Amino acid sequence: MSEENKNSTEISIELPEEIAEGVYVNLSVISHSNAEFILDFIRMVPNVPQAKVKSRILMTPQQTKRLMLALNENIRRYEAAYGTIQNVDSAMPPFPMNIKPKGQA
């Protein structure tokens, strides 16, 4: 066994079938405190005034920054393979700034 293999840790990740199917979302809202980031993934339906949070993820600031770096790298790879993603500012309708959560966090 090489020195590199001795120092690396292999992690087995289980992906349950109900999670493997995924959930479609078309909006995300990010908030934070001094200890964590909260990522709410939401599905908005046209002409329906209420949207539902489909998933909420809580992360440490360090893990959130790792996610940001991983997303940047994956977007770079995507654009290298498929072309530039169009500017979201001009392609998307205005973001509704009057979002008011219902229920408890």
Secondary structure, DSSP 8 states (H G I E B T S, - for coil): --HHHHH---------HHHHT----SEEEEEE-SS-EEEEEEE--TT-S--EEEEEEEE-HHHHHHHHHHHHHHHHHHHHHH-----HHHHS----S-----S--
